[in-house]
Amino acid sequence: ELPEGEWFCCDSCSEIRSSLDKMISEGAQPLSESDLDIIRKKHESKGLIMDTDTEIRWQLVAGRSATADGNSLLSSAVP
């Protein structure tokens, strides 16, 4: 039987959970330049042109603790 509430096997697990919660609450973040370069090169290798002003962001979402924006993303992704 599992204990009630949030519990973690060690301090590291608690720290990881806190970091993930922070990432969720921060919302969408821009990709790093190195990640954008990888995407640009992949597009070029397929003969596609990517607008240099294109803004690509990533966001960690979670069902139970999702932000309003995250809930919207989840509901549109899952039929």
Number of C-alpha atoms within 10 A of each C-alpha: 3 5 7 6 5 6 10 11 7 8 9 10 12 14 12 11 13 12 12 15 16 12 15 18 17 12 17 16 12 12 14 10 9 9 11 16 12 11 14 16 14 13 13 12 10 8 9 11 11 13 8 7 6 8 9 13 12 10 17 16 21 14 10 7 12 18 16 10 13 20 16 11 14 15 10 9 8 6 5
